[in-house]
C-alpha cells in the first residue's frame, strides 16, 4: 500500500462514526518542511556535484590513452614492426665476408725432377680472403616488395596503436557518464529516504492518535527499510563506478575525482538525419579498424609478390680476393704472400625453393582472404552499429523532450500542492508525494541528458569522429 493510499484510508477512518467522539484529543501531525527553499537545496546539491575544474569526459578520454595496458602493448608491437622493417632494408646490403686462416700441413716428401730440380711442399699456410655476393635478381624482384611489406606492417602497427588509444578513450567516456549517473542516483536516493522518514514521523503521530492501523504504519516502516537498502546499494554502485573510472584513467588512490561536466546543460545540434549509406561510407573512411585491415591486406599482397620471385631462376654476382701464403693459384708454390682475385655471374634455380614457395604463396593468399573476410564482417557490424547508434540518439532526444514535459508537470503539481496546503485543502503527505514526484521527474530529466550524451558519444565513435 502506498503512502497516498494510506492517506485515503486515514481520511476515511477519521470520517467514520467510530472516530466521531475519540476518547482523547489526537495531537496534530507534524508538518514537514517542504517549500521552495527545500527544492533549492536540491539544486545546490547538483551545483556542488559538478565542480568547476573537475573531471570531464574529454579529459578522462585523454588520460585513458596513457593509462591503457593495451596501448602500451601496441607501442611494443610498433617497435617490433620497425625492427622487422629495418631488417628488411638491410637485405639491400651486399653480402660481404672476410676470413683469415692459418693451417699447419702434414709434412710430405719433396718431389725431385732431376739434379737441382725439386718441388717442396710447405707445411705452414696463411690466407686472408674476402668475398662479395650480389643477388642481382633479388634486388629487382624480391627485396623491394619485402621492404614495402615490412613498412606496411609498421604502418599497421602504428594505426593499431592509435585505434587502441581511441578505444580506451571511448571506454573512459562511457565509464565517466555511468559514474556521474551513479552519483546522481545516490543524491536522489538520499532525498527519497528523507521524504519517507518525514512521512513515517507523521504516520507515527497518526498511529498514536489511533487514526491509522498498525499495519499501515508497518508498511511505511517497510518503505523506510527499502529506501535505506536502495541507498546502500546505490552508494556501493557509485564506489564501483568510480573505481572502474580510476583504473581506466590511471588515477592515483589519493586523487579526488569530482565531475566537472555539468550534464544539465543543453547540447547543440540535433540527431543525425543522414542516410545510413552515407554514414557507413564516412565510417569506412575514418575508422581506424578499416585502415588496419586494409594495410594488412596490402602488406600480404606485397609478401605474395616477393614470394613469387622464388619461382624464377636467381641471378647473382660474386667476387673473391685471396691474399695467401702460399697462394694455391700460384705454381710452383713459394713461401710468400701472393694476391689473386676472381669474379663472375651465377644463374641458379633450386627445385626445393620453388616447391616451398608455392606452399608459402597459398598460405599468404589464405591469410589475405581471412583479412578480407574480417573486413566484410567489420563493414557489416559497423553498419548495424551505426543504425543502432543513430536510433539511440533519436530516441534519447525524444526522451529528453518527454522528460522536460514531465518535469514541468511535476513542478506545477508541486506548486499547486503547496498552495492547497497553505489553504488547508491538502495534507502534508500529499505535498511530500508531490515533492517525490518532482524529485523523480528531475532525476529522470538528468538521466535523459546523460543518455543523450552517451548516445552521441557512441555515434561519434561508430563514425570514427573521435579519431581526429
C-alpha positions, 0 to 999 in steps of 0.5 A: 500500500502506498503512502497516498493510499494510506492517506485515503484510508486515514481520511476515511477512518477519521470520517467514520462514526467510530472516530466521531467522539475519540476518547482523547484529543489526537495531537496534530501531525507534524508538518514537514518542511517542504517549500521552495527553499527545500527544492533549492537545496536540491539544486545546490546539491547538483551545483556542488556535484559538478565542480568547476575544474573537475573531471570531464569526459574529454579529459578522462578520454585523454588520460585513458590513452596513457593509462591503457595496458593495451596501448602500451602493448601496441607501442611494443608491437610498433617497435617490433614492426620497425625492427622487422622493417629495418631488417628488411632494408638491410637485405639491400646490403651486399653480402660481404665476408672476410676470413683469415686462416692459418693451417699447419700441413702434414709434412710430405716428401719433396718431389725431385725432377732431376739434379737441382730440380725439386718441388717442396711442399710447405707445411705452414699456410696463411690466407686472408680472403674476402668475398662479395655476393650480389643477388642481382635478381633479388634486388629487382624482384624480391627485396623491394616488395619485402621492404614495402611489406615490412613498412606496411606492417609498421604502418599497421602497427602504428594505426593499431596503436592509435585505434587502441588509444581511441578505444580506451578513450571511448571506454573512459567516456562511457565509464565517466557518464555511468559514474556521474549517473551513479552519483546522481542516483545516490543524491536522489536516493538520499532525498527519497529516504528523507521524504519517507522518514518525514512521512513515517514521523507523521504516520507515527503521530497518526498511529498514536492518535489511533487514526491509522492501523498498525499495519499501515504504519508497518508498511511505511516502516517497510518503505523506510527499510527499502529506501535505506537498502536502495541507498546502500546499494546505490552508494556501493554502485557509485564506489564501483563506478568510480573505481572502474573510472580510476583504473581506466584513467590511471588515477592515483588512490589519493586523487579526488575525482569530482565531475566537472561536466555539468550534464544539465546543460543543453547540447547543440545540434540535433540527431543525425538525419543522414542516410545510413549509406552515407554514414557507413561510407564516412565510417569506412573512411575514418575508422581506424579498424578499416585502415588496419585491415586494409594495410594488412591486406596490402602488406600480404599482397606485397609478401605474395609478390616477393614470394613469387620471385622464388619461382624464377631462376636467381641471378647473382654476382660474386667476387673473391680476393685471396691474399695467401701464403702460399697462394694455391693459384700460384705454381710452383708454390713459394713461401710468400704472400701472393694476391689473386682475385676472381669474379663472375655471374651465377644463374641458379634455380633450386627445385626445393625453393620453388616447391616451398614457395608455392606452399608459402604463396597459398598460405599468404593468399589464405591469410589475405582472404581471412583479412578480407573476410574480417573486413566484410564482417567489420563493414557489416557490424559497423553498419548495424552499429551505426543504425543502432547508434543513430536510433539511440540518439533519436530516441534519447532526444525524444526522451529528453523532450518527454522528460522536460514535459514531465518535469514541468508537470511535476513542478506545477503539481508541486506548486499547486500542492503547496498552495492547497496546503497553505489553504488547508485543502491538502495534507502534508503527505500529499505535498511530500508525494508531490515533492517525490514526484518532482524529485523523480521527474528531475532525476529522470530529466538528468538521466535523459541528458546523460543518455543523450550524451552517451548516445552521441558519444557512441555515434561519434565513435561508430563514425570514427569522429573521435579519431581526429 
